[in-house]
Amino acid sequence: MAITFDDFLKVDIRVGTITRAEPFPEARKPAIKLWVDFGPELGEKKTSAQIAHHYTPDALPGRQVAAVVNFPPKQIGSFMSEILVLGFPDADGEVVLISPDLKVPDGGRMF
C-alpha cells in the first residue's frame, strides 16, 4: 500500500540517547525497560523493548536509538510505555536496534 508524503510526516521518528536501562522480568517476553533522552524539546521518555536477546541493560546507556515519539502512551503490565524504539529483525527474528552511525543531536527528527 502506497502512502503520501503527508502520511509519512504524521509519524514522528526522533533520535535519542538511552539514559537508563533495567531488566523487565515481569514482561511476557524477555524485555528491557528503557529511558531515552530526546533533548530539551521532548525530554526523557520511557518504553519497554523486547531486545534482551542482543542487549543487556548495562550495555545500553549512552547508545543513541531511533523511536516513534507520537504514539499515545500504552500500559505494559505495571509499566507505562511512551515511545516505540525501532529495530529490524535479525535472521532469527530477534530485534536489532536502529541507531545513527555517527553521533547526532538528541531530538533530531528523521527525514
C-alpha positions, 0 to 999 in steps of 0.5 A: 500500500502506497502512502503520501508524503503527508502520511509519512510526516504524521509519524514522528521518528526522533533520535535519542540517547538511552539514559537508563536501562533495567531488566523487565522480568515481569514482561511476557517476553524477555524485555528491557525497560528503557529511558531515552533522552530526546533533548530539551524539546521532548525530554526523557521518555520511557518504553519497554523493548523486547531486545534482551536477546542482543542487549543487556541493560548495562550495555545500553546507556549512552547508545543513541536509538531511533523511536516513534515519539507520537504514539499515545502512551500504552500500559505494559503490565505495571509499566507505562510505555511512551515511545516505540524504539525501532529495530529490524529483525535479525535472521532469527527474528530477534530485534536489532536496534536502529541507531545513527552511525555517527553521533547526532543531536538528541531530538533530531527528527528523521527525514 
